[in-house]
Amino acid sequence: MKYILGIDIGTTNTKAVAYDLQGAPVAQASSTYAFISEQEGYHELDPRVLFTAVTEVMKAVLELLPRTQVAGVCFSSAMHGLIAVDEKCHPLTNMITWADLRSSEYAMRLKFTDVGHRLYERTGTPVHAMAPLCKLMWMRDNQPGIFERAHKFISIKEYIYFHFFGEFIIDHSVASSTGLFDIYDLDWNNEALHTAGISREKLSKLVKTTHIITGLAENYATMFGIDVNTPFVAGASDGCLAHIGSSALGSGDVSLTIGTSGAVRMMINRPAFDPKHRIFNYVLMENAYLSGGPLNNGGNVMQWFARGFLKKEFSRADEIEEFIAEACAVPAGSEGLVFLPYIYGERAPVWDAQARGIFFGVSAVHTAAHFMRAIMEGISFALLEILNTMEETIGPSNQIFASGGFIRSDNWKKLLADVLGRKIYITHAEDSSAAGAAMVAMMALGLKKDFNEMRSFFSVKETYEPDMSDHEVYMRNYAVYSTLYEKFKR
């Protein structure tokens, strides 16, 4: 029996999952870590901590497997991270994550210019503080010493590959989320480089997501107990891999995720340009692009409300479910209370780091439970708005596959189906990014020809049919929700 190791490096944890060649998970391990926030709007991770997490979870999983049966290793990683490093890949900065807002003023000044329009069209990345393009502009002006001293500007996956193999490489998928990469030419975009104030020598060598690298450093081969020539596959970004790893493999299939944040995506064979700059277009591989939109506000907003207003922490899964159950005791529509969930700014579809949340329609009838339910409905409205935007730009969608931590809650899955007015399919692919990494590795290694051969990896465990009477109630609130940002934006 051969195994593929899929590793997903996220913003809050790293997980390694071993799969057999039929797509069944056989072993897994995870490691969590805390972010660093020196001041409001800053969100960083220590790359050395993440590297330790990667080696720990790899070692833990590999100890459970026959080492000689490991056919390959593939990485998924969170997008938009930026680390400045020296020639030996020693970090000069922490990793500035997607959630960091320090470059928001740079993004706002660039977004509505002719240059900003061209960069969105060519790179597929909306101009926003999340993008390394804007982070570099900020660093150039605010940390000039580090900016000039940096040998390379890299992501966490590049940091790991350098330590494993002594080479700076970046896959097309992660590159396409930087705002610096031309998704048509599959090369660094000269206008983006000029805007950021860097040369292409400051960035890593570009490789396909199916690129295979061997020659693992002897000390890590010994640590993991595997051969130095075990093939490692470059892999892709977590968003792209979560899509295929949630079974959204057909034309028009949608993957929808709610975890700490959220996202809605669709796979297409060429980029879909949106004149209003509302959706992204990221590379997965040749003739396969992921289009869609991410949310800043998901489960983190529930945590914010619980901590700040209910004086509770979600330290256990049952505590989250208690929150959801209490919220769902309130009638659909929260008796007219509507929530715009932009507590942490927002990405799609408004791409405004300075956006703010709103509770609208508050009356004396509303209790804490109403606010809790309105939060869940507002997050669901945000996902619906992205889905509507995608269909407006790309065309009709097909099946909706849901994944992420929220799929543990029957109440929330039902609420989401009712808000969307669409059937939702659950495959229990909670580790969808790791599963997607394993799928790309199987294609790269010639173990599978294409994604169609991997459809049998998934089986639908649950379906949720919408209650259309509740859907009508939600649509009355959604009509209010969809006007709030434009009416009250700063």
N, C-alpha and C positions, 0 to 999 in steps of 0.2 A: 504494500500500500504506500503510495506517494502522498505527500502533504505539501500544501502551499501555505506560507505564513503571510497573512495580511495585517499590516500595522497601521493604525490610525492615530496620528498625532493631533490632538485637539487643543482647544484653549483652556480646558479645565482638567482633562485627563488624556492619557495615552493608553490605547488598548491594543493587544496583540491577540489574534485569533488564528488558529490553525484549522485549515479546511482539507477534507479529502477531495479527490478529483470529481466527486459527485456533488460537491458544494455543501457537504454537511460539516458543521463545526465540530471539532473533536477535542479542542483544548483552548483555553483562553486565560489571559491575565490582564490586569489593568493597574494603573498608578495615577493618583491624582496629585494636583499641585495648586498653589494659590497664585493669583496674579499680584503684581506690584503696582501701586498707584501712589506716586509721590505727591500729586496734587490733582485737583479736579480736572477731569478730561483726559488724564494720563492712564494708560492701560498697557502694562508690560509683563513679559515673562522672562525669567533667567534662562538663556539657552543651555547653560550647563545643567540646570535642573531637568530640563526637558530631555537632554541627551542621556542623563542618568536614568530617567524614567523609561526611555526607549530600550536601553541595554537591559534594565531589570525585567521588563515584561517579555522581551525576547528570550532571555535566559530562562525565565520561569516557564514559558510555554515549551521551549525546546527540551527542557529537562523531562517533559511528559511524553516526548515523542522519540521514536528510533531516529537518531541523528542522521543516519545514512539515507533515510527515506524522505528527507526534506528536498523537494524538487525546486523550490525557489522562494524568494522573499520579495514582497512588494509593499511600497509605502503610500499611504494617503496622508495628506497634511492639511491643516487649516490654511486658508488663503490670506493674502495681504500682509503677512508678517515681514518685518524689515529689521535686519541686524547689520551693523557696520562691523567689519572684521579686518584684522591685519593680514600680512602675507602668510602667517602660520594658522590662520583661522581662529585667532584669539579674539573674543568679542570685545569691541570698543564700546558697545552699547548693549543694553538688554534688547530683547526682541520687542519692537513696537507692534502691537497686535491690531487686528481689524477694528477693535472696539475703541482704539485711541482716537481722540478728537482734537489733538493739539494743532493739527494742520487744517482745521475747518475753514478758517478765513482764507487760506490759500485756495482751497477748493472752491469756495463761493466766488472768489474773484476770477478764477479760470473758467468755471463752468459755463457761463453765458457768453463767452467770447467765441470768435471764429476758430481760434486755436482749440478751445475746449470742445467745440462741436466736431472738428476734424479728428481730435484724439479719441472721442467716444466712438466715432464711426469706424476708425481704423483699429483701435485696440479692443473694442467691445466692453470696456470697463467704464461705467459711469464715473464722472469726475466727482470724487467724494474723499473725505478725510481718511477713509479706510485704505485707499490705494497707496502703495509705495511711491508712486509718482508725486503725490502731494506731501507725503512724509519727507521725501528727499528735498523738496522745495523748502519745507520748514527747517530741516537740518542744515541746509546750505546757509540759511540766514541766521539761525539761532545757535548752531553748534559748528561754526566754521572750522575749528581746529580738528574736530572728529571727522567732519566732512572731507577735509583735505587729506587727512592722515589715512583714511580708509583705503584698504587695498581692494575690497569688494563690498558690495551691498547685496545681502543674500537673505533667503528664507530659512526656516528651521530645517527643512529637508536637505537643503544644500549644505548646511552646517553638519548634519549627520553624515551625509555621503562623503564630505571631505575627510572627516575623521575616520571613516571606514576605509576609504579608497584613495585619499590624497589628491582628489580632483574636484574642482568646482564645476558641477553640472546642475542644470535646472530643466525640468520637463516642460513641454509646451503648455500643459494645463495650468500648472502653478504660475508660469510666466505670463499666461494670458489674464491673470487676475492682478497684475502689477500696474496696469495702465501704461506700461512701457513697451509692450509687445504687439506687433502687427499680426492680427489673426488671419490676415489674407496672405501676407508674404511669409509668415512663420519665421520672423526675424525681429530683432529689436528695432523699434520705430525711431527714425532719426529725429523727427520733430518732438517726440516725447522725451528723448534723451537731451535735446537742446533745452526743452522747457525745465527739465529737472536739473540741468547743469552738470551732467556727467557724460563720459564717453562709454562706449560699449565694453571697453576693457575693464570697467568697474563692475561689470555684471558677468554672470557665469555662462559657460558654454551651453548652448541650447541642444536638447535631445528630445526625441519622441517619447511619448509616455510608455511605449513598449521597448525602449532602449534597455539592453541587458549589459550589466557591468559585473565583472568578476575580479578576483584578486583581493579579497578581503584581507585587511591587515592581520598579521599573524596573531597579535595579542587578542583581537576580538574573535578570531576563529577559534582560538583556544578557550576563551571565555564562554562562547556559545556551544562549543563542542561540534562544530561543523567544518567541512572542508573549505579551504581558502578559495576554491573555485566554485563554490555554491553560487548559482546565478541570482543576482539581485536585479529586479526590474524597477525602472525609474518611477513608474506609477503616475498618479495625477493628484488633483486637488480633492479635498473631502467632499465638496459639493457635487462635483461631476461623478465621483465614485459612489456617493450615497444614492444618486439617481439610479444607476444600473444595479446597485446592490439592494435596492428595494423592489426589484422586479419590474420597473417601468421600462421595458425593453421594446415595446411596440410603438408604431407610428402614432403620435398624438398622446401617448401615455404621459401622465403627470405624476411626479413624485412630490409629496408634501411632507414637510418635516416640522415638528415642534419639539424643541428641547429648551435649552437656555434661551436661544433665539429661534428663528424659524426660516423656512424657505419654500418656494414653489418653483418647479423646474420642468422643462420639456426638452427632449432631445430632437435635434433637427439636423439636416444634412448640409446646411449652409447658414451663416449668420443672418439673423433677422434684425435689420436696422429699425429702430424706433425713433422717429423724428423728435419725440418728446423726451428722449433719453431715460426712459423709465425702467428698462430691463437690461440685464447683462447678456453677453455672448462669450462663453469660455470654450476653449478647445478641450475635447476629450482625446480624439485621435482623428486620423484622416477621414473627412466626410462625416464627422460626428462632433456636433457642438451642443453645449448645454445653454439654453436660454431660460431666463427667469428672473426672480428677484428674491433677495434675502431680507429678513426682518431683524432689527436690533432687539425687538421686544417680544419675548415669549414667556417661558416659565420664569425668567428673571423678574418680570413685572409682578407675578404672583408672589414671589419671594419678597420683593420690595414692599408690597402691601401688607403681607403677613408680618414682616419684621417691624415696619413703621407704624402700623395702625392696630394690628392684633397682638403685637408683642410676642410673636411666635417665630420660630425658626423651622425650616424644613430640613430636619436632620435625618428623617426616615421617610421611606416611600409612603407609609400609611398616614403620615401627617399631611402630605400633599393631598392624598385621597380624601381625608377629612375635610380639607378646604374645599375641594371640588364638590363633595357630597352636600355640604352646607350651602354652597352657591347654587347647586342645581335643585334645591328645595324651593327656590324662587321661580315663579313662572317665566317661561320663555319671553325674552324682550325686556326683562328686568323692570317691568312696569314703567317703561319710557325712559329709563336711565341709559345713556349712550356714552361709551368710553372711547376716546381716541388714544391708543396706547403708546404714544411717542415719548415715554418717560426717559428713554436713553437716546434721544434724537431718533432719526429713522433713515434707513436706506430706501429700499423700494417701497412705493414707486416715486417718493418725493425727493430722495437723496439730499436730505437736509439735516446736517449734524446738529443744527440749532433748533430743530422742531421740538415741540413740547406737548405733553399729554393734556387731555381735557376730559373732565366729567361734565356732561351736558344733560340738562333736564332734571336736576336734583329737586326733589320735593320732600315733604314731611313723611311720606309713606315709605321712603327708602331707608333700609337698615344696612348694617355692615354686609349682610349676605347679598343684598342687591348690588352693592359695589363689587363684591367678589364675582358675582355672576356677570356683571357688566364687563369686568376685566376679561373674562374668558370669551365673552361674545365679541369684545373689541379686537382681541388677538385673532379670532376667527374671521372677523370682517376684514382685517388687514390681509389675511391670506386670500380671501375672496377677491379683494381689490387687485392683488397681483395676478390671480388667475384670470380675471376679466381683462387686464392689461395684456397678458400673454395671448389670449385668444383674439383680442383686437389686432395685435401685431402679427401673430404667426398663423392663426386660423383655429378651427375648433379643436378642442382636446377630446381625449378618449377616456380611458379608465384612470381613476385616481388611486394611487398607492400611497398609503400613509406610513410613516416611520417616525422614530424618535421616542424620547421618554414618555410622551403623552399617551402612547398607545397602550400603556398599562391601565389607563382609566377608561372604563366602559362609558361613564357619563360624558367625558369630554369627546370621545369618538362619536357618540350619538349627537351631541350638540354641534360638532363640526359638520357632520353629514346634513343636519337640518339647516344650518346656516348656508352651506353651499348649495343645497337642494340637489345633491348628487350622491350616488352610491360611492362608498369608500371601501377599498379593499385593504386588508391587513395581512401581511405575510410574516409578521413578527420578526422582521429584519431590523432589530434594534441596533445591530452592529453593521449597518448597511455600508458605511464607508470602508470598513475592513473587508467586507464581502466583495465590494466592488474592486478593491485592490487585488484580491485573489483572482477575480475574473479576468482582469487585465493581464495578470501574470500568466494565467493559463493560455491566453491568446499569444502573448509574447514568446512563450516557451514552446509553442506549437502543440500544446496539449488539447486545445479546443480551437476550432476554426473561426468562430465568430460568436456574438452574443446569443444568436438563435440556438446554438448548441447548448447553451446554459439555461434555457427556459425551465428545464426540468429541475433545476436547483431549487426552485421556489414552488410553494403551494399556498394557495389562499387559505388562511386559517379562519378568518372572520370577514363578514361583510356587514356594512351598516347602511340600511335603507333610510332615506330622509323622510321625515314626517312633514308633508307639504303644508299642513295647516300651521305648524310652527314656523316653517320657512316663510310663509306670508307675513307672520308677525315680525320675523327678523328683517325682512326686506323693508318694512316700514321704518325700522330703526336704521337700517343701512342707508336709506335715502337721506337721513339726517347725518349719519357718520361721514358719508362721502363729501359733504360740504364743509366740514369743520376745519380741515387744515387750511384751505384757501381763505376762509373767512377770518381765521385767527392767527395765521402765521406771522412771525416777526418781520 
